[in-house]
Amino acid sequence: MKFKKALEQTYNNFKRAIPILFGVLILISIVTISIPGEYYKKIFSGNLFFDSIIGTAIGSIAAGNPITSYVIGGELLAEGVSLVAVTAFILSWVTVGMVQLPAEILMLGKRFAITRNILAFISAIIISILTVLTLRIFS
């Protein structure tokens, strides 16, 4: 009896979540397509700290999957965008996800979703700076 009730609750949760998930996917597609690659190069200054913040902010808004981020990151590096910006962008692209936040709140709860995104945002900044500093030390 408990198993049947659990299945019904799971089905109802998925039924409520599907329209939101489709909306999130559409929004991600629109944001990703609407921002041209040349724009990123213009907004990065080369400053370690500011580039990491800007890269994290942009990656947080234009969320996506890891495979796509590697391709975009390679293109950004080829256009002259700093490594710290690209690293921050890739980290936040995969881990933060402001576009997916409504779906995450629905599925995991508001407090958890917001806390996770804030921590991922801060971590992306710190990790990107530490990555570049580490590479400078060892290269």
SEMI-587946 format. One record per atom (N, C-alpha, C): residue number from 0; residue in three letters; atom name; x, y, z. Coordinates in steps of 0.001 Angstrom, whole numbers. Layout:
<nodes>
[NUM 'ALA' 'CA' [X Y Z]]
...
</nodes>
This chain:
<nodes>
[0 'MET' 'N' [808 -1203 0]]
[0 'MET' 'CA' [0 0 0]]
[0 'MET' 'C' [854 1271 0]]
[1 'LYS' 'N' [1918 1282 803]]
[1 'LYS' 'CA' [2799 2443 854]]
[1 'LYS' 'C' [3504 2637 -481]]
[2 'PHE' 'N' [3862 1526 -1126]]
[2 'PHE' 'CA' [4541 1613 -2408]]
[2 'PHE' 'C' [3643 2250 -3461]]
[3 'LYS' 'N' [2383 1874 -3453]]
[3 'LYS' 'CA' [1438 2438 -4422]]
[3 'LYS' 'C' [1253 3935 -4182]]
[4 'LYS' 'N' [1168 4331 -2930]]
[4 'LYS' 'CA' [1017 5750 -2592]]
[4 'LYS' 'C' [2267 6540 -3009]]
[5 'ALA' 'N' [3445 5953 -2774]]
[5 'ALA' 'CA' [4687 6606 -3167]]
[5 'ALA' 'C' [4753 6775 -4682]]
[6 'LEU' 'N' [4321 5774 -5437]]
[6 'LEU' 'CA' [4290 5876 -6894]]
[6 'LEU' 'C' [3342 6980 -7356]]
[7 'GLU' 'N' [2184 7084 -6723]]
[7 'GLU' 'CA' [1225 8136 -7075]]
[7 'GLU' 'C' [1800 9524 -6799]]
[8 'GLN' 'N' [2454 9686 -5670]]
[8 'GLN' 'CA' [3062 10972 -5335]]
[8 'GLN' 'C' [4178 11325 -6311]]
[9 'THR' 'N' [4987 10342 -6658]]
[9 'THR' 'CA' [6057 10575 -7629]]
[9 'THR' 'C' [5485 10980 -8975]]
[10 'TYR' 'N' [4447 10274 -9410]]
[10 'TYR' 'CA' [3797 10601 -10684]]
[10 'TYR' 'C' [3246 12023 -10653]]
[11 'ASN' 'N' [2588 12407 -9582]]
[11 'ASN' 'CA' [2029 13756 -9469]]
[11 'ASN' 'C' [3120 14829 -9461]]
[12 'ASN' 'N' [4233 14552 -8796]]
[12 'ASN' 'CA' [5356 15502 -8794]]
[12 'ASN' 'C' [5923 15682 -10197]]
[13 'PHE' 'N' [6101 14589 -10917]]
[13 'PHE' 'CA' [6598 14692 -12294]]
[13 'PHE' 'C' [5610 15422 -13184]]
[14 'LYS' 'N' [4343 15169 -12979]]
[14 'LYS' 'CA' [3306 15823 -13783]]
[14 'LYS' 'C' [3343 17339 -13578]]
[15 'ARG' 'N' [3597 17785 -12365]]
[15 'ARG' 'CA' [3710 19218 -12089]]
[15 'ARG' 'C' [5018 19796 -12616]]
[16 'ALA' 'N' [6080 18992 -12594]]
[16 'ALA' 'CA' [7410 19489 -12956]]
[16 'ALA' 'C' [7648 19548 -14461]]
[17 'ILE' 'N' [6993 18723 -15238]]
[17 'ILE' 'CA' [7270 18653 -16681]]
[17 'ILE' 'C' [7075 19991 -17384]]
[18 'PRO' 'N' [5994 20722 -17178]]
[18 'PRO' 'CA' [5880 22023 -17865]]
[18 'PRO' 'C' [6985 23000 -17470]]
[19 'ILE' 'N' [7395 22985 -16223]]
[19 'ILE' 'CA' [8461 23876 -15770]]
[19 'ILE' 'C' [9782 23460 -16408]]
[20 'LEU' 'N' [10050 22171 -16467]]
[20 'LEU' 'CA' [11292 21700 -17075]]
[20 'LEU' 'C' [11357 22056 -18559]]
[21 'PHE' 'N' [10257 21927 -19274]]
[21 'PHE' 'CA' [10237 22328 -20678]]
[21 'PHE' 'C' [10473 23827 -20820]]
[22 'GLY' 'N' [9880 24620 -19948]]
[22 'GLY' 'CA' [10101 26062 -19967]]
[22 'GLY' 'C' [11558 26417 -19730]]
[23 'VAL' 'N' [12178 25719 -18791]]
[23 'VAL' 'CA' [13587 25953 -18496]]
[23 'VAL' 'C' [14446 25618 -19712]]
[24 'LEU' 'N' [14168 24505 -20347]]
[24 'LEU' 'CA' [14937 24118 -21538]]
[24 'LEU' 'C' [14791 25146 -22654]]
[25 'ILE' 'N' [13602 25648 -22856]]
[25 'ILE' 'CA' [13381 26668 -23879]]
[25 'ILE' 'C' [14129 27951 -23524]]
[26 'LEU' 'N' [14058 28371 -22268]]
[26 'LEU' 'CA' [14743 29579 -21833]]
[26 'LEU' 'C' [16267 29450 -21980]]
[27 'ILE' 'N' [16804 28286 -21628]]
[27 'ILE' 'CA' [18244 28048 -21792]]
[27 'ILE' 'C' [18625 28174 -23255]]
[28 'SER' 'N' [17839 27602 -24129]]
[28 'SER' 'CA' [18127 27676 -25567]]
[28 'SER' 'C' [18116 29111 -26069]]
[29 'ILE' 'N' [17144 29886 -25639]]
[29 'ILE' 'CA' [17044 31285 -26076]]
[29 'ILE' 'C' [18241 32098 -25599]]
[30 'VAL' 'N' [18599 31954 -24332]]
[30 'VAL' 'CA' [19720 32712 -23774]]
[30 'VAL' 'C' [21022 32318 -24461]]
[31 'THR' 'N' [21234 31036 -24660]]
[31 'THR' 'CA' [22470 30559 -25271]]
[31 'THR' 'C' [22621 31068 -26701]]
[32 'ILE' 'N' [21556 31078 -27450]]
[32 'ILE' 'CA' [21616 31505 -28849]]
[32 'ILE' 'C' [21693 33024 -28979]]
[33 'SER' 'N' [21077 33755 -28077]]
[33 'SER' 'CA' [20970 35211 -28236]]
[33 'SER' 'C' [22231 35991 -27877]]
[34 'ILE' 'N' [23192 35377 -27212]]
[34 'ILE' 'CA' [24416 36088 -26828]]
[34 'ILE' 'C' [25554 35644 -27749]]
[35 'PRO' 'N' [26008 36501 -28649]]
[35 'PRO' 'CA' [27080 36123 -29577]]
[35 'PRO' 'C' [28435 36004 -28881]]
[36 'GLY' 'N' [29311 35157 -29419]]
[36 'GLY' 'CA' [30620 34908 -28831]]
[36 'GLY' 'C' [31503 36135 -28751]]
[37 'GLU' 'N' [31405 37048 -29722]]
[37 'GLU' 'CA' [32262 38244 -29723]]
[37 'GLU' 'C' [31962 39163 -28540]]
[38 'TYR' 'N' [30762 39114 -28037]]
[38 'TYR' 'CA' [30364 39966 -26922]]
[38 'TYR' 'C' [31208 39677 -25683]]
[39 'TYR' 'N' [31503 38409 -25442]]
[39 'TYR' 'CA' [32252 38034 -24249]]
[39 'TYR' 'C' [33643 38670 -24240]]
[40 'LYS' 'N' [34299 38673 -25384]]
[40 'LYS' 'CA' [35654 39220 -25459]]
[40 'LYS' 'C' [35666 40711 -25116]]
[41 'LYS' 'N' [34618 41421 -25476]]
[41 'LYS' 'CA' [34560 42861 -25235]]
[41 'LYS' 'C' [34381 43217 -23760]]
[42 'ILE' 'N' [33751 42358 -22988]]
[42 'ILE' 'CA' [33451 42727 -21601]]
[42 'ILE' 'C' [34515 42305 -20599]]
[43 'PHE' 'N' [35472 41477 -21002]]
[43 'PHE' 'CA' [36507 41038 -20078]]
[43 'PHE' 'C' [37721 41958 -20170]]
[44 'SER' 'N' [38228 42382 -19006]]
[44 'SER' 'CA' [39314 43371 -18951]]
[44 'SER' 'C' [40701 42752 -18831]]
[45 'GLY' 'N' [40785 41502 -18429]]
[45 'GLY' 'CA' [42081 40884 -18164]]
[45 'GLY' 'C' [42422 40890 -16681]]
[46 'ASN' 'N' [41603 41562 -15860]]
[46 'ASN' 'CA' [41793 41605 -14415]]
[46 'ASN' 'C' [41358 40259 -13818]]
[47 'LEU' 'N' [42242 39652 -13033]]
[47 'LEU' 'CA' [41994 38330 -12460]]
[47 'LEU' 'C' [40680 38278 -11681]]
[48 'PHE' 'N' [40470 39245 -10808]]
[48 'PHE' 'CA' [39299 39232 -9942]]
[48 'PHE' 'C' [38017 39565 -10705]]
[49 'PHE' 'N' [38031 40651 -11471]]
[49 'PHE' 'CA' [36815 41077 -12168]]
[49 'PHE' 'C' [36423 40116 -13278]]
[50 'ASP' 'N' [37406 39575 -13986]]
[50 'ASP' 'CA' [37095 38601 -15032]]
[50 'ASP' 'C' [36442 37354 -14453]]
[51 'SER' 'N' [36897 36935 -13269]]
[51 'SER' 'CA' [36287 35751 -12654]]
[51 'SER' 'C' [34844 36028 -12241]]
[52 'ILE' 'N' [34581 37225 -11746]]
[52 'ILE' 'CA' [33203 37574 -11359]]
[52 'ILE' 'C' [32309 37673 -12595]]
[53 'ILE' 'N' [32791 38344 -13628]]
[53 'ILE' 'CA' [31998 38500 -14852]]
[53 'ILE' 'C' [31778 37139 -15514]]
[54 'GLY' 'N' [32830 36328 -15593]]
[54 'GLY' 'CA' [32703 34993 -16171]]
[54 'GLY' 'C' [31713 34136 -15412]]
[55 'THR' 'N' [31753 34223 -14093]]
[55 'THR' 'CA' [30817 33466 -13267]]
[55 'THR' 'C' [29395 33956 -13467]]
[56 'ALA' 'N' [29208 35245 -13522]]
[56 'ALA' 'CA' [27860 35801 -13714]]
[56 'ALA' 'C' [27270 35383 -15064]]
[57 'ILE' 'N' [28067 35473 -16114]]
[57 'ILE' 'CA' [27571 35106 -17439]]
[57 'ILE' 'C' [27291 33610 -17510]]
[58 'GLY' 'N' [28202 32813 -16985]]
[58 'GLY' 'CA' [27988 31370 -16980]]
[58 'GLY' 'C' [26783 30962 -16157]]
[59 'SER' 'N' [26491 31706 -15103]]
[59 'SER' 'CA' [25330 31404 -14263]]
[59 'SER' 'C' [24024 31633 -15005]]
[60 'ILE' 'N' [24017 32646 -15839]]
[60 'ILE' 'CA' [22798 32973 -16586]]
[60 'ILE' 'C' [22639 32044 -17778]]
[61 'ALA' 'N' [23730 31791 -18483]]
[61 'ALA' 'CA' [23685 30966 -19698]]
[61 'ALA' 'C' [24065 29534 -19358]]
[62 'ALA' 'N' [23305 28882 -18498]]
[62 'ALA' 'CA' [23641 27549 -18022]]
[62 'ALA' 'C' [23535 26505 -19126]]
[63 'GLY' 'N' [24297 25435 -18961]]
[63 'GLY' 'CA' [24258 24368 -19940]]
[63 'GLY' 'C' [24979 23134 -19445]]
[64 'ASN' 'N' [25271 22231 -20386]]
[64 'ASN' 'CA' [25927 20980 -19999]]
[64 'ASN' 'C' [27439 21077 -20195]]
[65 'PRO' 'N' [28201 20177 -19554]]
[65 'PRO' 'CA' [29662 20262 -19601]]
[65 'PRO' 'C' [30243 20177 -21007]]
[66 'ILE' 'N' [29744 19307 -21836]]
[66 'ILE' 'CA' [30322 19134 -23170]]
[66 'ILE' 'C' [30234 20438 -23954]]
[67 'THR' 'N' [29112 21096 -23890]]
[67 'THR' 'CA' [28941 22373 -24583]]
[67 'THR' 'C' [29882 23425 -24022]]
[68 'SER' 'N' [30070 23424 -22711]]
[68 'SER' 'CA' [30924 24446 -22097]]
[68 'SER' 'C' [32369 24319 -22546]]
[69 'TYR' 'N' [32839 23107 -22782]]
[69 'TYR' 'CA' [34218 22927 -23237]]
[69 'TYR' 'C' [34400 23518 -24632]]
[70 'VAL' 'N' [33426 23308 -25482]]
[70 'VAL' 'CA' [33496 23857 -26835]]
[70 'VAL' 'C' [33479 25384 -26783]]
[71 'ILE' 'N' [32542 25940 -26022]]
[71 'ILE' 'CA' [32447 27395 -25893]]
[71 'ILE' 'C' [33704 27953 -25240]]
[72 'GLY' 'N' [34203 27290 -24206]]
[72 'GLY' 'CA' [35426 27735 -23543]]
[72 'GLY' 'C' [36610 27775 -24491]]
[73 'GLY' 'N' [36739 26768 -25332]]
[73 'GLY' 'CA' [37815 26745 -26319]]
[73 'GLY' 'C' [37699 27893 -27304]]
[74 'GLU' 'N' [36473 28178 -27737]]
[74 'GLU' 'CA' [36254 29286 -28663]]
[74 'GLU' 'C' [36566 30632 -28006]]
[75 'LEU' 'N' [36184 30782 -26744]]
[75 'LEU' 'CA' [36469 32022 -26025]]
[75 'LEU' 'C' [37977 32223 -25857]]
[76 'LEU' 'N' [38689 31155 -25521]]
[76 'LEU' 'CA' [40150 31259 -25407]]
[76 'LEU' 'C' [40767 31622 -26746]]
[77 'ALA' 'N' [40242 31045 -27831]]
[77 'ALA' 'CA' [40762 31351 -29163]]
[77 'ALA' 'C' [40529 32814 -29539]]
[78 'GLU' 'N' [39486 33431 -28967]]
[78 'GLU' 'CA' [39187 34839 -29239]]
[78 'GLU' 'C' [39942 35782 -28320]]
[79 'GLY' 'N' [40737 35241 -27399]]
[79 'GLY' 'CA' [41555 36076 -26539]]
[79 'GLY' 'C' [40970 36365 -25169]]
[80 'VAL' 'N' [39899 35703 -24796]]
[80 'VAL' 'CA' [39326 35893 -23461]]
[80 'VAL' 'C' [40268 35233 -22457]]
[81 'SER' 'N' [40441 35853 -21302]]
[81 'SER' 'CA' [41392 35359 -20301]]
[81 'SER' 'C' [41001 33984 -19772]]
[82 'LEU' 'N' [42024 33227 -19355]]
[82 'LEU' 'CA' [41797 31887 -18830]]
[82 'LEU' 'C' [40939 31913 -17567]]
[83 'VAL' 'N' [41127 32905 -16715]]
[83 'VAL' 'CA' [40328 32978 -15488]]
[83 'VAL' 'C' [38850 33198 -15820]]
[84 'ALA' 'N' [38572 34001 -16821]]
[84 'ALA' 'CA' [37182 34239 -17220]]
[84 'ALA' 'C' [36554 32978 -17795]]
[85 'VAL' 'N' [37311 32287 -18632]]
[85 'VAL' 'CA' [36796 31057 -19245]]
[85 'VAL' 'C' [36596 29974 -18188]]
[86 'THR' 'N' [37532 29854 -17268]]
[86 'THR' 'CA' [37405 28868 -16191]]
[86 'THR' 'C' [36184 29165 -15328]]
[87 'ALA' 'N' [36009 30425 -14960]]
[87 'ALA' 'CA' [34841 30812 -14157]]
[87 'ALA' 'C' [33549 30572 -14933]]
[88 'PHE' 'N' [33577 30896 -16214]]
[88 'PHE' 'CA' [32410 30692 -17066]]
[88 'PHE' 'C' [32022 29218 -17116]]
[89 'ILE' 'N' [33009 28347 -17363]]
[89 'ILE' 'CA' [32723 26911 -17463]]
[89 'ILE' 'C' [32214 26364 -16129]]
[90 'LEU' 'N' [32863 26745 -15037]]
[90 'LEU' 'CA' [32432 26258 -13722]]
[90 'LEU' 'C' [31001 26674 -13408]]
[91 'SER' 'N' [30698 27936 -13633]]
[91 'SER' 'CA' [29346 28403 -13298]]
[91 'SER' 'C' [28320 27934 -14324]]
[92 'TRP' 'N' [28730 27780 -15579]]
[92 'TRP' 'CA' [27848 27276 -16638]]
[92 'TRP' 'C' [27257 25926 -16223]]
[93 'VAL' 'N' [28097 25095 -15605]]
[93 'VAL' 'CA' [27680 23746 -15250]]
[93 'VAL' 'C' [27071 23685 -13851]]
[94 'THR' 'N' [27541 24523 -12915]]
[94 'THR' 'CA' [27122 24342 -11527]]
[94 'THR' 'C' [26077 25331 -11009]]
[95 'VAL' 'N' [26004 26535 -11567]]
[95 'VAL' 'CA' [25108 27527 -10957]]
[95 'VAL' 'C' [23709 27462 -11546]]
[96 'GLY' 'N' [23425 27883 -12689]]
[96 'GLY' 'CA' [22116 27705 -13291]]
[96 'GLY' 'C' [20984 28570 -12768]]
[97 'MET' 'N' [21077 29869 -12960]]
[97 'MET' 'CA' [19979 30758 -12570]]
[97 'MET' 'C' [18723 30487 -13396]]
[98 'VAL' 'N' [18917 30057 -14620]]
[98 'VAL' 'CA' [17774 29784 -15491]]
[98 'VAL' 'C' [16987 28584 -14972]]
[99 'GLN' 'N' [17679 27613 -14408]]
[99 'GLN' 'CA' [17017 26414 -13903]]
[99 'GLN' 'C' [16514 26561 -12471]]
[100 'LEU' 'N' [16758 27705 -11857]]
[100 'LEU' 'CA' [16416 27883 -10450]]
[100 'LEU' 'C' [14945 27599 -10137]]
[101 'PRO' 'N' [13979 28054 -10942]]
[101 'PRO' 'CA' [12588 27732 -10610]]
[101 'PRO' 'C' [12312 26229 -10551]]
[102 'ALA' 'N' [12876 25485 -11482]]
[102 'ALA' 'CA' [12686 24033 -11475]]
[102 'ALA' 'C' [13395 23398 -10283]]
[103 'GLU' 'N' [14574 23907 -9975]]
[103 'GLU' 'CA' [15321 23376 -8836]]
[103 'GLU' 'C' [14587 23651 -7525]]
[104 'ILE' 'N' [14002 24836 -7409]]
[104 'ILE' 'CA' [13220 25163 -6210]]
[104 'ILE' 'C' [12030 24218 -6089]]
[105 'LEU' 'N' [11367 23958 -7192]]
[105 'LEU' 'CA' [10216 23057 -7184]]
[105 'LEU' 'C' [10620 21649 -6767]]
[106 'MET' 'N' [11744 21170 -7298]]
[106 'MET' 'CA' [12145 19787 -7056]]
[106 'MET' 'C' [12875 19589 -5722]]
[107 'LEU' 'N' [13669 20583 -5297]]
[107 'LEU' 'CA' [14536 20394 -4131]]
[107 'LEU' 'C' [14223 21309 -2953]]
[108 'GLY' 'N' [13375 22282 -3159]]
[108 'GLY' 'CA' [13047 23219 -2097]]
[108 'GLY' 'C' [13785 24530 -2264]]
[109 'LYS' 'N' [13133 25617 -1847]]
[109 'LYS' 'CA' [13673 26961 -2054]]
[109 'LYS' 'C' [14990 27186 -1309]]
[110 'ARG' 'N' [15017 26856 -47]]
[110 'ARG' 'CA' [16217 27121 763]]
[110 'ARG' 'C' [17432 26371 222]]
[111 'PHE' 'N' [17257 25091 -84]]
[111 'PHE' 'CA' [18364 24298 -592]]
[111 'PHE' 'C' [18837 24829 -1940]]
[112 'ALA' 'N' [17915 25100 -2841]]
[112 'ALA' 'CA' [18272 25539 -4196]]
[112 'ALA' 'C' [19029 26865 -4174]]
[113 'ILE' 'N' [18545 27813 -3402]]
[113 'ILE' 'CA' [19196 29122 -3340]]
[113 'ILE' 'C' [20563 29013 -2666]]
[114 'THR' 'N' [20645 28276 -1577]]
[114 'THR' 'CA' [21923 28095 -878]]
[114 'THR' 'C' [22934 27404 -1791]]
[115 'ARG' 'N' [22514 26362 -2498]]
[115 'ARG' 'CA' [23410 25646 -3396]]
[115 'ARG' 'C' [23924 26556 -4502]]
[116 'ASN' 'N' [23052 27369 -5067]]
[116 'ASN' 'CA' [23458 28270 -6146]]
[116 'ASN' 'C' [24404 29359 -5656]]
[117 'ILE' 'N' [24163 29904 -4489]]
[117 'ILE' 'CA' [25063 30927 -3935]]
[117 'ILE' 'C' [26442 30333 -3666]]
[118 'LEU' 'N' [26474 29155 -3054]]
[118 'LEU' 'CA' [27756 28506 -2780]]
[118 'LEU' 'C' [28484 28132 -4070]]
[119 'ALA' 'N' [27758 27673 -5066]]
[119 'ALA' 'CA' [28373 27331 -6354]]
[119 'ALA' 'C' [28917 28581 -7042]]
[120 'PHE' 'N' [28211 29705 -6932]]
[120 'PHE' 'CA' [28663 30960 -7519]]
[120 'PHE' 'C' [29979 31407 -6884]]
[121 'ILE' 'N' [30012 31425 -5556]]
[121 'ILE' 'CA' [31222 31840 -4831]]
[121 'ILE' 'C' [32368 30873 -5113]]
[122 'SER' 'N' [32071 29587 -5127]]
[122 'SER' 'CA' [33096 28576 -5397]]
[122 'SER' 'C' [33674 28725 -6796]]
[123 'ALA' 'N' [32845 29043 -7770]]
[123 'ALA' 'CA' [33334 29215 -9147]]
[123 'ALA' 'C' [34346 30357 -9220]]
[124 'ILE' 'N' [34078 31442 -8508]]
[124 'ILE' 'CA' [35013 32574 -8487]]
[124 'ILE' 'C' [36337 32158 -7849]]
[125 'ILE' 'N' [36254 31549 -6695]]
[125 'ILE' 'CA' [37464 31160 -5962]]
[125 'ILE' 'C' [38261 30118 -6740]]
[126 'ILE' 'N' [37593 29099 -7250]]
[126 'ILE' 'CA' [38283 28021 -7964]]
[126 'ILE' 'C' [38929 28534 -9249]]
[127 'SER' 'N' [38253 29427 -9958]]
[127 'SER' 'CA' [38836 29936 -11199]]
[127 'SER' 'C' [40104 30742 -10924]]
[128 'ILE' 'N' [40086 31564 -9891]]
[128 'ILE' 'CA' [41280 32343 -9532]]
[128 'ILE' 'C' [42408 31412 -9081]]
[129 'LEU' 'N' [42081 30440 -8227]]
[129 'LEU' 'CA' [43107 29507 -7747]]
[129 'LEU' 'C' [43674 28654 -8880]]
[130 'THR' 'N' [42839 28286 -9842]]
[130 'THR' 'CA' [43302 27497 -10978]]
[130 'THR' 'C' [44340 28269 -11779]]
[131 'VAL' 'N' [44037 29517 -12089]]
[131 'VAL' 'CA' [44960 30338 -12883]]
[131 'VAL' 'C' [46236 30621 -12092]]
[132 'LEU' 'N' [46119 30934 -10810]]
[132 'LEU' 'CA' [47319 31174 -9993]]
[132 'LEU' 'C' [48181 29924 -9907]]
[133 'THR' 'N' [47565 28757 -9770]]
[133 'THR' 'CA' [48302 27494 -9719]]
[133 'THR' 'C' [49025 27250 -11035]]
[134 'LEU' 'N' [48344 27497 -12141]]
[134 'LEU' 'CA' [48992 27312 -13448]]
[134 'LEU' 'C' [50152 28275 -13642]]
[135 'ARG' 'N' [50029 29481 -13124]]
[135 'ARG' 'CA' [51129 30452 -13219]]
[135 'ARG' 'C' [52331 29998 -12403]]
[136 'ILE' 'N' [52083 29409 -11257]]
[136 'ILE' 'CA' [53176 28954 -10392]]
[136 'ILE' 'C' [53918 27775 -11043]]
[137 'PHE' 'N' [53180 26849 -11620]]
[137 'PHE' 'CA' [53779 25627 -12141]]
[137 'PHE' 'C' [54127 25650 -13615]]
[138 'SER' 'N' [53905 26799 -14279]]
[138 'SER' 'CA' [54291 26818 -15692]]
[138 'SER' 'C' [55388 27794 -15987]]
</nodes>
